[in-house]
């Protein structure tokens, strides 16, 4: 039996944590998610308070990484790492004690993880030694990678899309939503622009107007009219974006 099972999710990207929570609720309704942590320290506090059966850990989080959190868990806790790294990196998990989910998490992959966890719990298996996987994984992870937003979960009508932030041309605040513009068109998210800006890499995404954040890598050219107004032309897009005077200094050298 797999009753009275509890879990926590730790991911600094709130929309991805919520997405995993929703999919677990649909695919494993017997599992109670007793908390969602936004960073490693919150995850440890939740573990202390809730003593969950399972912990879903994003590998790359501010404060303490998922690997550091896992190293502090007791031997009774089953660990599932959630990672955006490629297949080469996650080969470190093969034949090891912990499982992993590759972002963006698919239902097929999550179902396989759930079946493994159910089997381990029903057989009262003690989680294996996570130390070995931590040591091995440390050798393949890129060093000093900052924890910025990597995926956007946005709506297009009744469809929800997982959009890599690198594919975004720009974000623009509307009345109750923020529009996400990519080559495929416009999608919508509910995250306020101010919160979004705090999660984006400031070297890659610049605010150019109180309602607009642009992907710097998508800028093709800047123009100025006789009144000194700065406009941006974007690569692979017909859009032209106005830069407000408050942010015009960013383009002095362009």
Secondary structure, DSSP 8 states (H G I E B T S, - for coil): ---SEEEEEE-SSHHHHHHHHHHHHHH-TTEEEEEEESSHHHHHHHHHHH--SEEEEESS-SSS-HHHHHHTS-TT-EEEEEE-S-HHHHGGGTTSSSEEEESS--HHHHHHHHHHHHHHHHTT-----THHHHHHHHTTS-TT------EEEEEETTEEEEEEGGG--EEEE-SS-EEEEETTEEEEE-S-HHHHHHHS-TTTEEEEETTEEEEGGGEEEEEE-TT--EEEEETT---EEEE-GGGGGGGTT-
